[in-house]
Amino acid sequence: MFRIQKTHPRYESLIKREKLVAGIEAGITSKQGLIAHGRGEAFDYLIGERTLKSARRATEAAAALLLTAKKPVISVNGNVAALAAKEVIELSELINAPLEVNIFYRTEERLRQIKALLEKQGAAKVLGDKADARIPGIEHARAKVDHEGIYSADVVLAPLEDGDRCEALVKMGKRVITIDLNPLSRTSKDAAVSIVDDIERAMKNLISVVEEKKKGGGKENPLEDYDNKENLKEVIKEIVERLKSPSCLSF
């Protein structure tokens, strides 16, 4: 990995880019994943590279949904594995949910590499290589899922998800939680809970909230008054307010 000084003003952002490049070299991420990350990074600039109040509200709802699910599953693609493998493994242990590798640009070699990375870092149960079921209404390779995992899950945490698969999962009756920096994406709009935040910040926050709720803390029933579409409108409002502030445009 290219050495980046911690004093660099873009340190965190540059480290993420290096992780993705290293992921390509390791056969985990795809070149197309770099483009997707760049698009998300642009939205991160708009939100000020911080966790918004709306994202914290969504995180509370997501934690409650995962903890009340009968069969939660965490979907992992190449970018998620490269950027937040440690966090998805920690969360999977907290909520007793298997990880399932599911990638758009699917090759068996990439799938094996991602699974091996997760297992090397301590994941107890990683699905995805069996792929003995299909999501109805999807023609590309992401339709392939594990019957024991995503296919039979009631709640799916699917960070950095593509819109058509999110829509198809919802049509199957699943509650989808996504992490997506673009509040205007089809995924954000179709999911039951959309956390508009950077994947690493979002996962760390989600782990913290889940831990708090397991101890009996936090908001009693955040799902009761949570409306995902209204929360996405709040994201847009927060972005607009930030862009209107004098400090945002000072050079």
Residue frames relative to the residue before (quaternion, step in Angstrom):
aa qw qx qy qz dx dy dz
M 1.0000 0.0000 0.0000 0.0000 0.00 0.00 0.00
F 0.5254 -0.6363 0.4765 0.3034 3.55 -1.01 0.89
R 0.4099 -0.7301 0.4904 0.2420 3.59 -0.84 0.97
I 0.0682 -0.7941 0.6039 -0.0047 3.55 -0.77 1.10
Q 0.4264 -0.7103 0.4990 0.2542 3.57 -0.79 1.00
K 0.5109 -0.6696 0.4488 0.2987 3.58 -0.95 0.89
T 0.6115 0.5588 -0.3447 0.4415 3.56 1.24 -0.38
H 0.4854 0.6631 -0.4429 0.3586 3.60 1.24 -0.20
P 0.4980 -0.6930 0.4286 0.2967 3.63 -0.78 0.97
R 0.7281 0.3667 -0.2270 0.5328 3.60 1.18 -0.42
Y 0.1714 0.8545 -0.4812 0.0943 3.58 1.25 0.45
E 0.7067 0.4710 -0.2807 0.4471 3.61 0.66 -1.10
S 0.6632 0.5124 -0.2972 0.4575 3.55 0.95 -0.91
L 0.6766 0.4945 -0.2900 0.4621 3.57 0.94 -0.90
I 0.6091 0.5473 -0.3466 0.4575 3.59 1.07 -0.70
K 0.6290 0.5284 -0.3321 0.4634 3.59 1.00 -0.82
R 0.6465 0.5166 -0.3229 0.4593 3.58 0.94 -0.87
E 0.6609 0.5090 -0.3074 0.4578 3.57 0.95 -0.86
K 0.6218 0.5369 -0.3398 0.4578 3.60 1.05 -0.72
L 0.6669 0.4944 -0.3014 0.4690 3.58 1.00 -0.81
V 0.6300 0.5165 -0.3301 0.4768 3.57 1.03 -0.78
A 0.6414 0.5053 -0.3163 0.4830 3.59 0.99 -0.84
G 0.6213 0.5538 -0.3284 0.4466 3.56 1.10 -0.71
I 0.6233 0.5178 -0.3361 0.4800 3.57 1.06 -0.71
E 0.6656 0.5076 -0.2991 0.4581 3.56 0.91 -0.92
A 0.7010 0.4424 -0.2564 0.4971 3.59 1.15 -0.64
G 0.5184 -0.6659 0.4019 0.3555 3.59 1.28 -0.02
I 0.5030 0.6695 -0.4059 0.3659 3.59 1.24 0.42
T 0.7792 0.2492 -0.1362 0.5588 3.57 0.80 -0.99
S 0.3874 -0.6985 0.5471 0.2505 3.55 -1.29 0.35
K 0.6279 -0.5199 0.4058 0.4133 3.58 -1.23 0.33
Q 0.6230 0.5400 -0.3357 0.4557 3.56 1.08 -0.71
G 0.5919 0.5839 -0.3526 0.4295 3.57 1.18 -0.59
L 0.5910 0.5622 -0.3613 0.4517 3.57 1.16 -0.57
I 0.6382 0.5198 -0.3189 0.4699 3.57 1.02 -0.82
A 0.6520 0.5146 -0.3119 0.4614 3.56 0.92 -0.91
H 0.6466 0.5163 -0.3221 0.4601 3.59 0.97 -0.81
G 0.6437 0.5373 -0.3215 0.4400 3.57 0.96 -0.85
R 0.6298 0.5241 -0.3250 0.4724 3.55 1.05 -0.75
G 0.6631 0.4960 -0.3000 0.4735 3.56 0.97 -0.84
E 0.6190 0.5618 -0.3332 0.4361 3.56 1.03 -0.81
A 0.6135 0.5492 -0.3427 0.4524 3.58 1.07 -0.73
F 0.6645 0.4789 -0.2990 0.4896 3.60 1.01 -0.79
D 0.5984 0.5569 -0.3663 0.4445 3.59 1.10 -0.61
Y 0.5918 0.5464 -0.3585 0.4719 3.59 1.10 -0.64
L 0.6687 0.5271 -0.2999 0.4302 3.57 0.93 -0.95
I 0.7266 0.4038 -0.2505 0.4963 3.60 1.01 -0.74
G 0.5539 -0.6537 0.3713 0.3578 3.57 1.30 0.07
E 0.4683 -0.7038 0.4229 0.3263 3.57 1.26 0.47
R 0.5977 0.5061 -0.3773 0.4942 3.54 0.92 1.00
T 0.5388 -0.6096 0.4636 0.3509 3.55 -1.23 0.28
L 0.3342 -0.7603 0.5295 0.1727 3.57 -0.67 1.14
K 0.6442 -0.5011 0.4001 0.4169 3.57 -1.27 0.31
S 0.6365 0.5368 -0.3210 0.4513 3.56 1.03 -0.82
A 0.6416 0.5145 -0.3226 0.4686 3.59 1.06 -0.71
R 0.6325 0.5199 -0.3317 0.4686 3.58 1.04 -0.72
R 0.6246 0.5301 -0.3273 0.4709 3.56 1.08 -0.77
A 0.6635 0.4957 -0.2947 0.4767 3.58 0.97 -0.88
T 0.6267 0.5455 -0.3318 0.4467 3.58 1.05 -0.75
E 0.6194 0.5326 -0.3310 0.4723 3.58 1.03 -0.78
A 0.6731 0.4904 -0.2888 0.4723 3.57 0.94 -0.94
A 0.6469 0.5280 -0.3161 0.4504 3.59 0.98 -0.87
A 0.6485 0.5187 -0.3173 0.4579 3.58 0.94 -0.87
A 0.6592 0.5069 -0.3064 0.4632 3.57 0.95 -0.88
L 0.6551 0.5165 -0.3083 0.4572 3.57 0.99 -0.85
L 0.6628 0.5015 -0.3041 0.4654 3.59 0.96 -0.83
L 0.7010 0.4800 -0.2713 0.4523 3.58 0.96 -0.85
T 0.7116 0.4079 -0.2603 0.5093 3.60 1.18 -0.42
A 0.4720 0.6825 -0.4381 0.3457 3.59 1.27 -0.05
K 0.4518 -0.6697 0.5176 0.2821 3.56 -1.16 0.64
K 0.8082 0.0077 0.0293 0.5881 3.55 1.05 -0.80
P 0.0119 -0.8266 0.5620 -0.0267 3.59 0.23 1.25
V 0.0696 -0.7717 0.6313 0.0330 3.56 -1.17 0.66
I 0.2457 -0.7550 0.5896 0.1482 3.57 -1.08 0.73
S 0.2510 -0.7746 0.5681 0.1197 3.56 -0.67 1.16
V 0.1011 -0.8121 0.5745 0.0113 3.57 -0.86 1.00
N 0.0904 -0.7767 0.6206 0.0587 3.59 -0.83 1.00
G 0.7734 -0.3842 0.2357 0.4457 3.58 -1.28 -0.04
N 0.6766 0.4901 -0.3002 0.4604 3.59 0.89 -0.91
V 0.6326 0.5230 -0.3289 0.4671 3.59 1.01 -0.80
A 0.6586 0.5131 -0.3072 0.4566 3.58 0.94 -0.89
A 0.6854 0.4935 -0.2827 0.4548 3.58 0.97 -0.88
L 0.7780 0.3815 -0.1765 0.4669 3.58 0.98 -0.87
A 0.8450 0.1205 -0.0025 0.5210 3.60 0.97 -0.75
A 0.1565 0.8216 -0.5341 0.1232 3.60 1.00 0.71
K 0.6541 0.5258 -0.3132 0.4445 3.58 0.87 -0.96
E 0.6914 0.4964 -0.2778 0.4455 3.56 0.92 -0.94
V 0.6731 0.4808 -0.3242 0.4590 3.63 0.88 -0.82
I 0.6154 0.5334 -0.3436 0.4676 3.58 1.11 -0.65
E 0.6538 0.5132 -0.3106 0.4612 3.59 0.94 -0.90
L 0.6691 0.4923 -0.3023 0.4674 3.58 0.93 -0.86
S 0.6311 0.5467 -0.3382 0.4342 3.58 0.97 -0.83
E 0.6518 0.5010 -0.3073 0.4793 3.57 1.07 -0.74
L 0.6468 0.5464 -0.3144 0.4293 3.58 1.00 -0.83
I 0.7961 0.2804 -0.1353 0.5189 3.59 0.95 -0.89
N 0.4113 -0.7366 0.4464 0.2982 3.57 1.33 0.15
A 0.4324 0.6783 -0.4664 0.3680 3.54 0.86 1.07
P 0.4235 -0.6951 0.5068 0.2840 3.61 -0.88 0.82
L 0.3952 -0.6496 0.5854 0.2813 3.52 -1.32 0.38
E 0.0638 -0.7859 0.6122 0.0594 3.57 -1.07 0.67
V 0.3399 -0.7354 0.5522 0.1968 3.56 -0.71 1.08
N 0.1290 0.7733 -0.6092 0.1194 3.56 -0.78 1.04
I 0.0232 0.8352 -0.5426 0.0871 3.57 -0.45 1.22
F 0.5334 -0.6437 0.4567 0.3042 3.54 -1.09 0.84
Y 0.7539 0.2737 -0.1582 0.5759 3.59 0.78 -1.05
R 0.0252 -0.8795 0.4738 -0.0376 3.50 0.52 1.30
T 0.1194 0.6985 -0.7042 0.0435 3.46 -1.14 0.88
E 0.5850 -0.5930 0.4110 0.3703 3.57 -1.08 0.60
E 0.6169 0.5525 -0.3449 0.4419 3.57 1.11 -0.67
R 0.6533 0.4977 -0.3156 0.4752 3.60 0.92 -0.87
L 0.6384 0.5338 -0.3259 0.4487 3.55 0.95 -0.87
R 0.6618 0.5046 -0.3012 0.4655 3.57 0.95 -0.90
Q 0.6517 0.5272 -0.3148 0.4453 3.58 0.99 -0.85
I 0.6592 0.4974 -0.3066 0.4733 3.58 0.97 -0.86
K 0.6487 0.5144 -0.3129 0.4654 3.56 0.95 -0.90
A 0.6537 0.5164 -0.3098 0.4582 3.58 0.95 -0.88
L 0.6321 0.5308 -0.3284 0.4591 3.59 1.01 -0.81
L 0.6750 0.4957 -0.2948 0.4602 3.58 0.88 -0.95
E 0.6725 0.4896 -0.2949 0.4702 3.58 0.96 -0.87
K 0.6230 0.5436 -0.3331 0.4531 3.58 1.05 -0.77
Q 0.7213 0.4237 -0.2422 0.4915 3.57 1.08 -0.74
G 0.7207 -0.5117 0.2244 0.4104 3.56 1.26 0.31
A 0.4065 0.7167 -0.4843 0.2943 3.61 1.22 0.11
A 0.3799 -0.7581 0.4915 0.1986 3.56 -0.79 1.06
K 0.8150 0.0697 -0.0005 0.5753 3.58 0.99 -0.80
V 0.0500 0.7956 -0.5971 0.0895 3.55 -0.53 1.24
L 0.1486 -0.7977 0.5831 0.0396 3.55 -0.64 1.19
G 0.4627 0.7130 -0.4757 0.2266 3.54 -1.32 -0.02
D 0.6667 0.5127 -0.3199 0.4363 3.58 1.05 -0.60
K 0.6121 0.5567 -0.3558 0.4345 3.60 1.17 -0.46
A 0.0341 0.8610 -0.5075 -0.0034 3.58 1.03 -0.92
D 0.2549 0.8059 -0.4895 0.2144 3.56 0.74 1.11
A 0.7161 0.3294 -0.2520 0.5615 3.59 1.23 0.41
R 0.2473 -0.7673 0.5736 0.1450 3.57 -1.29 0.31
I 0.4262 -0.6546 0.5589 0.2784 3.55 -1.17 0.67
P 0.4279 -0.7166 0.4808 0.2688 3.63 -0.65 1.03
G 0.8005 0.3322 -0.2365 0.4393 3.54 -1.15 0.71
I 0.6625 0.4393 -0.3110 0.5210 3.60 1.28 0.11
E 0.2682 -0.7953 0.5259 0.1375 3.57 -0.81 0.98
H 0.6770 0.5026 -0.3131 0.4371 3.59 1.03 -0.68
A 0.7725 -0.4319 0.2373 0.4005 3.54 -1.38 0.19
R 0.5937 0.5858 -0.3802 0.3997 3.61 1.14 -0.43
A 0.4873 0.6354 -0.4435 0.4026 3.57 1.27 0.01
K 0.6134 0.5669 -0.3473 0.4263 3.59 1.16 -0.56
V 0.1153 0.7884 -0.5932 0.1150 3.57 -0.70 1.12
D 0.5336 -0.5968 0.4906 0.3442 3.52 -1.33 0.20
H 0.4871 -0.6776 0.4662 0.2935 3.60 -0.80 0.99
E 0.6585 0.5122 -0.2951 0.4658 3.56 1.08 -0.75
G 0.7397 0.4229 -0.2113 0.4789 3.57 1.19 -0.57
I 0.8539 0.1366 -0.0597 0.4986 3.55 -0.56 -1.22
Y 0.6386 0.5640 -0.3470 0.3920 3.59 0.89 -0.88
S 0.7931 0.2937 -0.1553 0.5106 3.60 0.91 -0.84
A 0.4385 0.7010 -0.4585 0.3256 3.62 1.25 0.14
D 0.3473 -0.7032 0.5667 0.2524 3.57 -1.21 0.45
V 0.7683 0.1496 -0.0931 0.6154 3.59 1.20 -0.59
V 0.0786 -0.7975 0.5980 0.0103 3.57 -0.84 1.03
L 0.2032 -0.7249 0.6457 0.1273 3.54 -0.83 1.04
A 0.0451 0.8209 -0.5603 0.1004 3.57 -0.42 1.26
P 0.1131 -0.8170 0.5631 0.0508 3.61 0.14 1.24
L 0.8462 0.1249 -0.0998 0.5084 3.57 -1.19 0.64
E 0.2389 0.8162 -0.4815 0.2118 3.55 1.03 0.91
D 0.4111 -0.6686 0.5461 0.2929 3.58 -1.22 0.42
G 0.6478 -0.6197 0.3097 0.3169 3.54 -1.05 0.91
D 0.6881 0.4946 -0.3146 0.4276 3.59 0.85 -0.88
R 0.6585 0.4908 -0.3261 0.4681 3.60 1.03 -0.68
C 0.6024 0.5420 -0.3573 0.4644 3.58 1.07 -0.70
E 0.6539 0.5163 -0.3040 0.4620 3.56 0.92 -0.93
A 0.6688 0.5037 -0.2969 0.4592 3.58 0.96 -0.90
L 0.6394 0.5180 -0.3265 0.4649 3.60 1.01 -0.76
V 0.6334 0.5225 -0.3209 0.4721 3.57 1.04 -0.80
K 0.6495 0.5178 -0.3116 0.4614 3.59 1.01 -0.83
M 0.6290 0.5188 -0.3278 0.4772 3.58 1.21 -0.48
G 0.5718 -0.6141 0.3698 0.3989 3.58 1.28 -0.13
K 0.5044 0.6586 -0.4231 0.3645 3.58 1.24 0.24
R 0.3713 -0.6710 0.5861 0.2615 3.55 -1.22 0.56
V 0.1406 -0.8139 0.5623 0.0403 3.55 -0.56 1.18
I 0.1290 -0.7383 0.6581 0.0718 3.54 -1.03 0.93
T 0.0204 -0.8193 0.5730 0.0053 3.57 -0.77 0.94
I 0.2332 -0.7012 0.6481 0.1839 3.52 -1.35 0.34
D 0.1730 0.7905 -0.5447 0.2202 3.55 -0.38 1.28
L 0.3734 -0.7556 0.4941 0.2133 3.59 -0.64 1.07
N 0.6674 0.4741 -0.2966 0.4918 3.59 1.24 -0.33
P 0.2534 -0.8005 0.5216 0.1513 3.63 -0.32 1.19
L 0.6596 0.5139 -0.2970 0.4611 3.59 1.28 -0.24
S 0.4792 0.6906 -0.4338 0.3246 3.60 1.25 -0.11
R 0.6203 -0.5346 0.4173 0.3940 3.56 -1.24 0.42
T 0.6175 0.5578 -0.3412 0.4372 3.54 1.05 -0.76
S 0.6640 0.5045 -0.3026 0.4616 3.57 0.86 -0.97
K 0.6932 0.4928 -0.2758 0.4479 3.56 0.93 -0.90
D 0.7318 0.4468 -0.2430 0.4536 3.61 0.99 -0.78
A 0.5942 0.6081 -0.3659 0.3786 3.59 1.12 -0.60
A 0.5554 -0.5863 0.4726 0.3526 3.56 -1.26 0.44
V 0.7748 0.0277 -0.0012 0.6316 3.54 1.14 -0.76
S 0.0700 -0.8004 0.5954 0.0045 3.56 -0.77 1.07
I 0.1603 -0.7739 0.6081 0.0746 3.55 -0.61 1.15
V 0.1661 -0.7959 0.5779 0.0710 3.58 -0.38 1.24
D 0.4383 0.6565 -0.4801 0.3826 3.53 0.03 1.35
D 0.6363 -0.4908 0.4289 0.4127 3.53 -1.33 0.20
I 0.6044 -0.6160 0.3705 0.3434 3.58 -0.96 0.88
E 0.6917 0.4714 -0.2977 0.4591 3.60 0.88 -0.85
R 0.6510 0.4923 -0.3208 0.4806 3.60 0.92 -0.83
A 0.6684 0.5231 -0.3017 0.4343 3.56 0.89 -0.97
M 0.6788 0.4906 -0.3038 0.4542 3.59 0.86 -0.90
K 0.6469 0.5075 -0.3261 0.4665 3.60 0.96 -0.79
N 0.6517 0.5063 -0.3106 0.4717 3.58 0.99 -0.83
L 0.6531 0.5246 -0.3099 0.4497 3.57 0.97 -0.91
I 0.6316 0.5231 -0.3224 0.4728 3.58 0.98 -0.83
S 0.6606 0.5194 -0.3023 0.4498 3.57 0.91 -0.94
V 0.6799 0.4816 -0.2898 0.4710 3.60 0.94 -0.90
V 0.6281 0.5262 -0.3340 0.4659 3.61 0.99 -0.80
E 0.6487 0.5141 -0.3176 0.4626 3.59 0.93 -0.88
E 0.6560 0.5154 -0.3064 0.4585 3.58 0.99 -0.88
K 0.6751 0.4944 -0.2919 0.4633 3.57 0.95 -0.90
K 0.6355 0.5287 -0.3364 0.4510 3.58 1.02 -0.68
K 0.6689 0.4626 -0.2867 0.5063 3.56 1.25 -0.44
G 0.5992 -0.5962 0.3460 0.4073 3.56 1.32 0.01
G 0.5631 0.6096 -0.3840 0.4048 3.59 1.26 0.21
G 0.6300 0.5641 -0.3939 0.3601 3.55 -1.32 -0.21
K 0.7187 -0.4182 0.3303 0.4467 3.52 -1.36 0.03
E 0.5678 -0.6599 0.3754 0.3181 3.57 -0.87 1.00
N 0.8038 -0.0818 0.0790 0.5839 3.61 0.78 -0.97
P 0.1146 -0.8481 0.5148 0.0502 3.61 0.32 1.24
L 0.6056 0.5666 -0.3617 0.4259 3.61 1.20 -0.34
E 0.5392 0.6756 -0.3835 0.3250 3.53 1.20 -0.59
D 0.8148 0.1774 -0.0767 0.5466 3.58 0.91 -0.90
Y 0.4574 0.6864 -0.4515 0.3404 3.59 1.21 0.44
D 0.0256 -0.7699 0.6371 -0.0260 3.55 -0.90 1.04
N 0.3873 -0.7730 0.4484 0.2269 3.58 -0.34 1.23
K 0.6554 0.5117 -0.3201 0.4541 3.60 0.93 -0.83
E 0.6536 0.4946 -0.3104 0.4815 3.58 1.00 -0.80
N 0.6476 0.5189 -0.3225 0.4553 3.57 1.02 -0.76
L 0.6260 0.5219 -0.3339 0.4734 3.60 1.08 -0.70
K 0.6050 0.5351 -0.3509 0.4738 3.59 1.11 -0.64
E 0.6325 0.5286 -0.3251 0.4635 3.57 1.07 -0.74
V 0.5873 0.5632 -0.3594 0.4568 3.58 1.11 -0.71
I 0.6671 0.5002 -0.2974 0.4651 3.58 0.86 -1.00
K 0.6447 0.5219 -0.3216 0.4567 3.58 0.95 -0.86
E 0.6618 0.5080 -0.3061 0.4586 3.58 0.96 -0.87
I 0.6324 0.5198 -0.3259 0.4729 3.58 1.04 -0.75
V 0.6645 0.5087 -0.2993 0.4584 3.58 0.89 -0.97
E 0.6567 0.5090 -0.3151 0.4586 3.59 0.90 -0.89
R 0.6481 0.5108 -0.3238 0.4628 3.57 0.99 -0.79
L 0.6767 0.4986 -0.2966 0.4534 3.59 0.91 -0.88
K 0.6613 0.5030 -0.3014 0.4678 3.57 1.17 -0.54
S 0.5702 0.6173 -0.3834 0.3832 3.57 1.20 -0.42
P 0.5738 -0.6217 0.4137 0.3363 3.62 -1.00 0.82
S 0.6418 0.5540 -0.3328 0.4128 3.58 1.00 -0.80
C 0.6151 0.5707 -0.3460 0.4197 3.57 1.10 -0.67
L 0.7754 0.3507 -0.1675 0.4978 3.57 1.01 -0.81
S 0.4483 0.6749 -0.4761 0.3419 3.60 1.21 0.29
F 0.1569 -0.7936 0.5855 0.0529 3.56 -0.98 0.92
